[in-house]
């Protein structure tokens, strides 16, 4: 197992707190620091897992603070925002041009996204595409 410097440990703890998988974190450590570690070593820095039960208080506190901040700021992630998701689905819909089958799939995704809203127009458009098939 590689001995890790402080900044690498902090990087690992914060990445895990932001819900990256141990493999994603190991890959990121390789990319950022050119250090190869395996996912088992990464798990040692996750206090929510059995492997991380002996993690120091300093890193546990960092993990929980980072996780709390991450959860509070979930709307900073574009895909967590409904309007952004709908905008992206609109782009995909327009990209499909004359592919009715794919457009139907996008419309279904939009309908799921809009649960609880007035679906009349979406249902009409879906029916129209089904008729034209």
C-alpha positions, -999 to 999 in steps of 0.1 A, spaced: 0 0 0 13 34 -10 20 59 19 -1 89 11 7 126 17 -18 148 35 -32 165 4 -39 131 -12 -57 119 19 -78 151 20 -86 146 -17 -97 110 -11 -119 119 19 -136 148 0 -142 127 -31 -158 99 -11 -179 125 8 -191 137 -26 -203 101 -33 -177 91 -58 -171 54 -58 -138 40 -45 -128 31 -80 -136 66 -93 -115 80 -65 -86 57 -72 -87 67 -109 -89 104 -99 -58 100 -76 -39 84 -104 -49 113 -127 -43 141 -102 -13 129 -83 1 101 -105 -2 77 -76 -16 43 -81 -38 31 -53 -65 4 -53 -101 9 -42 -95 -11 -10 -70 15 1 -95 42 -8 -122 26 14 -100 31 44 -109 68 41 -147 63 42 -160 64 78 -194 51 66 -178 18 57 -164 -9 79 -129 -4 63 -129 32 75 -139 25 111 -104 35 123 -102 67 104 -89 96 125 -114 121 139 -98 148 117 -107 130 85 -141 118 99 -150 154 106 -138 165 71 -158 137 55 -191 146 74 -186 184 68 -179 178 31 -209 154 28 -232 179 45 -221 207 21 -224 185 -9 -260 176 0 -269 212 7 -255 223 -27 -270 195 -48 -288 221 -69 -254 235 -80 -252 203 -101 -270 212 -134 -287 178 -138 -303 182 -104 -323 211 -117 -355 202 -135 -354 232 -158 -319 223 -169 -329 186 -175 -359 197 -196 -337 221 -216 -313 192 -223 -341 169 -233 -354 196 -256 -320 197 -273 -320 159 -277 -355 160 -291 -345 186 -317 -314 166 -326 -335 136 -336 -350 155 -365 -372 129 -383 -366 99 -360 -401 96 -346 -393 66 -324 -364 84 -306 -385 115 -303 -412 94 -286 -387 82 -261 -376 118 -253 -413 128 -249 -418 100 -224 -388 112 -205 -402 147 -204 -435 134 -193 -419 115 -164 -399 147 -156 -432 167 -155 -451 143 -132 -478 163 -114 -480 190 -140 -505 194 -168 -496 167 -193 -522 173 -219 -499 188 -245 -473 162 -241 -499 134 -244 -513 150 -275 -479 152 -291 -471 116 -282 -504 104 -296 -497 124 -328 -463 107 -332 -479 73 -326 -505 80 -353 -479 91 -378 -459 59 -373 
